[in-house]
Amino acid sequence: MKQKVHDVSNAELDHRLKALFGAILDLPVDQVGPELSTQSCEKWDSLNQIHLTNAIEEEFGFTMDFEDQMRMLTYDIALEIVSRHGR
């Protein structure tokens, strides 16, 4: 069973989210970080935005509202959204 967001440390959240982004965007984990955005990564298109949203919801056990889905345009924003839920 996956751990809920409130059960994990910030470092573990970051690690799990980086692994998820790397898998979906087909990037090495060391290329996933604050500089990653829809503008800097060709593979982060509208379809992969949906895949990322679904994977985040499944991995971290919450439903992302539409506003958060639309503003998740950088890795840092995704991390902030995941960190906010369940805390």
C-alpha positions in Angstrom: 0.0 0.0 0.0 1.3 3.4 -0.9 2.0 5.9 1.8 -0.2 9.0 2.0 1.4 12.4 1.6 1.2 13.3 5.3 3.1 10.1 6.2 6.3 10.9 4.4 9.2 13.4 4.8 9.8 16.3 2.3 12.9 14.5 1.1 10.9 11.3 0.4 8.2 13.3 -1.3 10.8 14.9 -3.6 12.4 11.5 -4.3 9.1 9.9 -5.2 7.9 12.8 -7.3 11.2 13.0 -9.2 11.0 9.2 -10.0 7.4 9.7 -11.2 8.3 12.6 -13.4 11.3 10.8 -14.8 9.3 7.7 -15.7 6.5 9.6 -17.4 8.7 12.1 -19.2 11.4 9.5 -20.0 14.1 11.5 -18.2 16.9 10.5 -15.9 15.9 11.4 -12.3 19.0 13.7 -12.1 17.4 15.9 -14.8 14.2 16.4 -12.8 14.3 19.4 -10.5 13.4 23.0 -10.1 14.3 24.0 -13.6 12.0 21.4 -15.2 8.9 23.0 -16.8 6.5 22.7 -19.7 8.7 25.3 -21.4 12.0 23.5 -20.9 10.9 19.9 -21.7 9.4 19.0 -25.1 8.1 15.7 -23.7 6.0 17.6 -21.1 3.1 18.1 -23.5 -0.7 18.2 -22.8 -1.0 14.4 -22.9 1.9 13.9 -20.4 0.3 16.6 -18.3 -2.7 14.3 -17.9 -0.4 11.3 -17.3 1.5 13.3 -14.6 -1.8 14.4 -12.9 -3.2 10.9 -12.8 0.1 9.4 -11.6 0.4 12.0 -8.8 -3.1 11.4 -7.7 -2.5 7.6 -7.6 0.9 7.7 -6.0 0.1 10.3 -3.3 -3.6 9.4 -2.7 -5.4 12.6 -3.4 -7.5 14.2 -6.1 -6.0 17.3 -7.7 -8.5 20.1 -8.3 -8.7 21.7 -11.7 -7.0 24.9 -10.7 -3.9 22.9 -9.5 -3.9 20.8 -12.6 -3.8 23.9 -14.8 -1.1 25.7 -12.8 1.2 22.7 -12.5 3.6 23.9 -15.2 6.9 23.4 -13.3 8.3 20.7 -11.1 8.5 23.1 -8.2 4.7 23.8 -8.5 4.0 20.1 -8.6 6.1 19.5 -5.5 4.3 22.4 -3.7 0.9 20.9 -4.7 1.8 17.4 -3.4 3.4 18.9 -0.2 0.2 20.9 0.5 -2.2 18.0 0.3 -2.5 16.0 3.4 -0.4 18.3 5.6 
